[in-house]
Amino acid sequence: MAQMNLSLPDGLKAWVESRVSEGRYASASDYVRDLMRRDQERAEEIAWLQAEIDKGRASGIDPREPEQIFADAKAAYHPKKKDD
C-alpha cells in the first residue's frame, strides 16, 4: 500500500480525531480512505448522469405533446389488463 502524508489545519485534525474516537473508523487513515472512496463513487455517478444527459440532448426533441409523452410512459409501465 502506498503512503501519503497530509497536512491539516487544527480544526480538521480535531474533526478527524473525533470521528475516529466515535468508533466507526479504526484510524484517521481509515476515515480518509472512506471519504476518498465515497468521493470516487460520487464522481462516477455524476459522470454517468452527465453521459445520460448528453445522450438525451443528442436524441433531439420529441414531436409529441407532453401529455402524450406522459400517457405513453404510463401505458408502458402500467399496461391494461386483458379483462379491462
C-alpha positions in Angstrom: 0.0 0.0 0.0 1.3 3.5 -0.9 1.8 6.0 1.8 0.8 9.7 1.7 1.3 12.4 4.3 -1.2 15.2 4.7 -1.1 18.5 6.5 -4.4 19.6 8.0 -5.4 22.7 9.9 -6.0 22.1 13.6 -9.8 22.2 13.2 -9.8 19.5 10.6 -7.4 17.3 12.5 -9.7 17.6 15.5 -12.7 16.6 13.4 -10.9 13.5 12.0 -9.9 12.5 15.5 -13.4 13.0 16.8 -14.8 10.7 14.0 -12.2 8.1 14.9 -13.0 8.3 18.6 -16.7 7.7 17.9 -15.6 4.1 16.9 -16.8 4.0 13.4 -13.3 4.2 12.0 -10.2 2.3 13.2 -7.8 5.2 12.4 -7.5 8.6 10.7 -6.3 6.7 7.6 -9.4 4.5 7.6 -11.6 7.7 7.8 -9.7 9.4 4.9 -9.9 6.2 2.8 -13.6 6.1 3.3 -14.0 9.7 2.3 -12.0 9.2 -0.8 -14.0 6.1 -1.8 -17.2 8.0 -1.4 -15.9 10.9 -3.4 -14.8 8.5 -6.2 -18.2 6.8 -6.2 -19.9 10.2 -6.4 -17.7 11.3 -9.3 -18.5 8.1 -11.2 -22.3 8.7 -10.6 -22.0 12.3 -11.8 -20.1 11.2 -14.9 -22.8 8.6 -15.6 -25.6 11.1 -15.1 -23.8 13.6 -17.4 -23.4 11.0 -20.1 -27.2 10.2 -19.9 -28.0 13.9 -20.1 -25.7 14.2 -23.2 -27.4 11.2 -24.8 -30.8 12.8 -24.1 -29.8 16.1 -25.6 -28.3 14.3 -28.7 -31.5 12.4 -29.2 -33.4 15.5 -30.3 -36.8 16.9 -29.4 -39.8 14.6 -29.3 -42.5 15.9 -31.5 -45.3 14.7 -29.2 -47.1 16.9 -26.7 -46.0 16.5 -23.1 -49.4 15.0 -22.2 -48.9 12.3 -24.9 -45.4 11.5 -23.7 -46.7 11.0 -20.1 -49.6 8.9 -21.3 -47.3 6.7 -23.4 -44.9 6.3 -20.5 -47.8 5.4 -18.1 -49.1 2.9 -20.6 -45.7 1.3 -21.0 -45.2 0.8 -17.2 -48.9 0.1 -16.4 -50.3 -1.9 -19.3 -54.0 -2.5 -19.3 -55.1 -6.0 -18.2 -56.8 -8.2 -20.8 -60.1 -8.0 -18.9 -60.1 -4.2 -18.8 
